[in-house]
Amino acid sequence: MTTLKDALDHGNIHLKNRLVMPPMATSKADRDGSISQAVLDYYKDKTKDKKIGLVILEHSYVLAQGQAHPDQISFANPSNLDGLRTLAKTIHDQDAKVFAQLSHAGGKASRSVTGMDPVSASAVEIPARKKIDTLPKAMSKEEIEQVVRAFEKASLMAKEAGFDGVEIHSAHGYLLNQFYSPLTNRRTDEYGGDLQGRIRIHLEIIDAIRKAVGPDYPIALRLGAAEDLEKGSTLEDAVQACRTFEKAGVDLLDISGSFLGYVRDGHPEAGYFAPESKAVKQAVSVPVILTGGVKTAQEADVLLEDECADFIGVGRALLADSDWPAKQMQ
């Protein structure tokens, strides 16, 4: 029987157990996106029991125009390298590995935060729980190329800072999710239309990162697979996209929600994205992460045994209780 305590070695992924601390925004960074003492203290506290296999850092912006909220960690400024290096060491000292989650907010960014007009795949309203007042501008091909290069540079920065891998954020309604979804991608060029067009930017980012960091550095991708919206992306889209991402060089797939975020309305059960993660896991050979609603190690073990995923992310339970790993992983 597979449990949270079991190690996993697959390709570039080598982790001591199946427990993942998923990305959770703290808004504890300094105003310029640099690593504050509060950030260091938070991650040290959450990993103090030395029982977490992998920490995925909270979403961090790769371009100033893509900053999602104040006090968000920045991978857009090379001057942050020393602070990021200290953060990676802090987590390593607690016997956990850490990936940097790299993101661009796209149409969910705000002029009040960035001082710039938001951009997206198309100039359409972004579905969100909270109304977004500003309609984004459709990105030019030059702007798309700028985003690709920004992810590439941020990945190199993460590697130099000592992070064990990077995760490309294409969930929760942010920019890459906006390209993936037919609800927000109305483009008629090569970056729109069918699924292959809608994930073209993802594939260009994966290719750029892989060429930059080399063949042995882990690349994960978080996909907003569960859209739960009329005329939105489908489970078949998610499976096909994840197969393509694996072929492009992704080592780990992280399944979550789309525009409605990391929760799923009407689904209080543990592992509420399990139908999507299980379908993806059956279609790919790389490991899959499932996060959502897991409160106990027993619930996690059931999901692992049912082959819904290879790793289980525990977010809100860990956020509420830093001693969760010690209590549950005895």
Salt bridges, closest charged atoms under 4 A:
ASP9 OD1 - HIS14 ND1 2.80
ASP45 OD1 - LYS48 NZ 3.52
ASP71 OD1 - ARG31 NE 3.15
ASP82 OD1 - ARG85 NH1 3.02
ASP93 OD2 - LYS89 NZ 2.94
ASP95 OD2 - LYS16 NZ 2.96
ASP117 OD1 - ARG111 NH2 2.92
GLU125 OE2 - LYS131 NZ 3.83
GLU143 OE1 - LYS137 NZ 2.92
GLU145 OE2 - ARG149 NH1 2.25
GLU152 OE1 - ARG149 NE 2.57
ASP164 OD2 - HIS92 NE2 2.63
ASP189 OD2 - ARG187 NH2 2.80
GLU190 OE1 - LYS141 NZ 3.09
ASP207 OD2 - LYS211 NZ 3.09
ASP228 OD2 - ARG264 NE 2.98
ASP237 OD2 - ARG198 NH2 3.42
ASP251 OD2 - ARG210 NH2 2.81
ASP254 OD2 - ARG222 NE 3.26
ASP265 OD1 - ARG129 NH2 3.11
GLU269 OE2 - HIS267 ND1 3.03
GLU276 OE1 - ARG264 NH1 2.80
ASP306 OD1 - LYS278 NZ 3.35
ASP310 OD1 - LYS281 NZ 2.75
ASP321 OD2 - LYS327 NZ 2.73
ASP323 OD1 - LYS48 NZ 3.23
